[in-house]
Amino acid sequence: MTNSNVQRVLVTGAAGFLGSHLTDRLLDLGHEVIGVDSMITGSADNVGHLTGHPRFKLLTADLARGLPPEIKEQTFDRIWHLASPASPVGYVKQQVITLKVNAIATIELLELAEKSHARIFVASTSECYGDPLEHPQKETYWGNVNPVGMRSMYDESKRFMEAAAMVYHRERGVDTRIVRIFNTYGPRLAVDDGRVVVAFIKQALHGEPLTVQGDGTQTRSLCYVDDEIRGFLLLMESPDYHLPVNIGNPDEVSVMHIAEEIKALCGSKSAIQHAPLPPDDPRQRCPDISLAKSLLGWKPTISRRDGLLRTIEYYRQKLGISAAV
Ligand SMILES: NC(=O)c1ccc[n+]([C@@H]2O[C@H](COP(=O)([O-])OP(=O)(O)OC[C@H]3O[C@@H](n4cnc5c(N)ncnc54)[C@H](O)[C@@H]3O)[C@@H](O)[C@H]2O)c1
């Protein structure tokens, strides 16, 4: 690092949901942030409030086509690799880009980290566990993933990302961190990418039926974005630990419960209707966070109710809906 306090930081996917919240925190901490994003699933609005910020610069580039020269030629103290379509709707629409950004761009960023002597953080996912046969999921569980299924461009490229980070650490000494992110929600999630919380909020606020896939007994564990980003920052600055770490909220609930809770918190009279389950949809999702607790002293602090209320308020304003329907 050039200075003991101020870091020169690269954030890929900076205009996305998690990338923009992370960028805000890094700027609050006084760091200098170069963001790079293709805008494929992100939005300029997510970083609109940073226009003209003296320590923030955003480059528009598709990392699936290779690192742009203006990034390759620079050195960084920290590299955060978050760029990737992140919802089934997003990655099934952009299959090759998803493969390349998680596989090829990860290799290029690991090489940039090696050259820069930067520490690099790669955003992996609970999808590495597939439809898990172990519950809750510990980092030591190898997963139950369909390698040729409709989500494999995402699940397998994230598994490759983890393998690549481990190889560059073991063989080349690159200072790597791997996070396995479980379902995270909050303001700035794209409205139309099908992720369950925002899909239900949008339907509830518009008075449309909430669409529950399958019978709704499948479970998810929802982490509010501020908790997740706090976990990221602790992991990045943690001492020498290179294996994957789960960061997510173990507060597991059924999808039907999430729909009913969002409907009630929105004060909505919407009906609940069912749709077919998508292929390879996991039946259960719940992180074991013992490692994050012992290694980082991290656990989530924001209740589902508080997180949902904050998120609903954001979408009420964004969608211009003042009263419940
Ligand atoms: N939010 C979650 O619950 C969750 C769960 C597991 C993993 N993750 C991982 O976290 C990261 C961020 O996810 P998110 O929820 O913020 O999603 P997001 O779609 O809001 O953000 C991803 C950003 O990456 C950008 N991007 C995608 N492909 C790119 C490319 N080829 N070149 C440059 N930019 C590109 C998008 O435009 C977007 O701004 C992703 O890697 C995702 O796989 C997220």
The ligand as an SDF file (V2000), in Angstrom:
LIG
                    3D

 44 48  0  0  0  0  0  0  0  0999 V2000
  -26.7050  -10.0140   -4.3030 N   0  0  0  0  0  0  0  0  0  0  0  0
  -26.6180  -11.2840   -3.9850 C   0  0  0  0  0  0  0  0  0  0  0  0
  -27.4760  -11.8070   -3.2760 O   0  0  0  0  0  0  0  0  0  0  0  0
  -25.4490  -12.1180   -4.4440 C   0  0  0  0  0  0  0  0  0  0  0  0
  -25.4030  -13.4560   -4.0330 C   0  0  0  0  0  0  0  0  0  0  0  0
  -24.3170  -14.2310   -4.4280 C   0  0  0  0  0  0  0  0  0  0  0  0
  -23.2880  -13.6690   -5.1790 C   0  0  0  0  0  0  0  0  0  0  0  0
  -23.3720  -12.3830   -5.5570 N   0  0  0  0  0  0  0  0  0  0  0  0
  -22.2470  -11.8540   -6.3850 C   0  0  0  0  0  0  0  0  0  0  0  0
  -21.9490  -10.5250   -6.0340 O   0  0  0  0  0  0  0  0  0  0  0  0
  -21.5580   -9.7800   -7.1840 C   0  0  0  0  0  0  0  0  0  0  0  0
  -22.4090   -8.5280   -7.2790 C   0  0  0  0  0  0  0  0  0  0  0  0
  -23.7860   -8.9190   -7.4010 O   0  0  0  0  0  0  0  0  0  0  0  0
  -24.9650   -7.8590   -7.3420 P   0  0  0  0  0  0  0  0  0  0  0  0
  -26.0560   -8.4760   -6.5740 O   0  0  0  0  0  0  0  0  0  0  0  0
  -24.4430   -6.5360   -6.9470 O   0  0  0  0  0  0  0  0  0  0  0  0
  -25.4170   -7.8590   -8.8700 O   0  0  0  0  0  0  0  0  0  0  0  0
  -25.6200   -6.6360   -9.8890 P   0  0  0  0  0  0  0  0  0  0  0  0
  -26.1030   -7.2270  -11.1580 O   0  0  0  0  0  0  0  0  0  0  0  0
  -26.4360   -5.5640   -9.2630 O   0  0  0  0  0  0  0  0  0  0  0  0
  -24.1420   -6.0960  -10.0440 O   0  0  0  0  0  0  0  0  0  0  0  0
  -23.1940   -6.6750  -10.8890 C   0  0  0  0  0  0  0  0  0  0  0  0
  -22.5320   -5.5630  -11.6780 C   0  0  0  0  0  0  0  0  0  0  0  0
  -21.5420   -6.1480  -12.5330 O   0  0  0  0  0  0  0  0  0  0  0  0
  -21.6380   -5.5210  -13.8030 C   0  0  0  0  0  0  0  0  0  0  0  0
  -21.1300   -6.4640  -14.7980 N   0  0  0  0  0  0  0  0  0  0  0  0
  -21.6560   -7.6760  -15.1230 C   0  0  0  0  0  0  0  0  0  0  0  0
  -20.9270   -8.2530  -16.0960 N   0  0  0  0  0  0  0  0  0  0  0  0
  -19.9310   -7.3800  -16.3740 C   0  0  0  0  0  0  0  0  0  0  0  0
  -18.8590   -7.4000  -17.2920 C   0  0  0  0  0  0  0  0  0  0  0  0
  -18.6870   -8.4120  -18.1520 N   0  0  0  0  0  0  0  0  0  0  0  0
  -17.9900   -6.3530  -17.3180 N   0  0  0  0  0  0  0  0  0  0  0  0
  -18.1630   -5.2940  -16.4730 C   0  0  0  0  0  0  0  0  0  0  0  0
  -19.1810   -5.2260  -15.5900 N   0  0  0  0  0  0  0  0  0  0  0  0
  -20.0450   -6.2470  -15.5510 C   0  0  0  0  0  0  0  0  0  0  0  0
  -23.1170   -5.2250  -13.9690 C   0  0  0  0  0  0  0  0  0  0  0  0
  -23.3940   -4.2290  -14.9390 O   0  0  0  0  0  0  0  0  0  0  0  0
  -23.5090   -4.8010  -12.5620 C   0  0  0  0  0  0  0  0  0  0  0  0
  -23.3600   -3.4190  -12.3810 O   0  0  0  0  0  0  0  0  0  0  0  0
  -21.7140  -10.7210   -8.3750 C   0  0  0  0  0  0  0  0  0  0  0  0
  -20.4470  -11.2550   -8.6870 O   0  0  0  0  0  0  0  0  0  0  0  0
  -22.6240  -11.8040   -7.8620 C   0  0  0  0  0  0  0  0  0  0  0  0
  -22.3890  -13.0310   -8.4970 O   0  0  0  0  0  0  0  0  0  0  0  0
  -24.4270  -11.5860   -5.2290 C   0  0  0  0  0  0  0  0  0  0  0  0
  1  2  1  0
  2  3  2  0
  2  4  1  0
  4  5  1  0
  4 44  2  0
  5  6  2  0
  6  7  1  0
  7  8  2  0
  8  9  1  0
  8 44  1  0
  9 10  1  0
  9 42  1  0
 10 11  1  0
 11 12  1  0
 11 40  1  0
 12 13  1  0
 13 14  1  0
 14 15  2  0
 14 16  1  0
 14 17  1  0
 17 18  1  0
 18 19  2  0
 18 20  1  0
 18 21  1  0
 21 22  1  0
 22 23  1  0
 23 24  1  0
 23 38  1  0
 24 25  1  0
 25 26  1  0
 25 36  1  0
 26 27  1  0
 26 35  1  0
 27 28  2  0
 28 29  1  0
 29 30  1  0
 29 35  2  0
 30 31  1  0
 30 32  2  0
 32 33  1  0
 33 34  2  0
 34 35  1  0
 36 37  1  0
 36 38  1  0
 38 39  1  0
 40 41  1  0
 40 42  1  0
 42 43  1  0
M  CHG  2   8   1  16  -1
M  END
$$$$
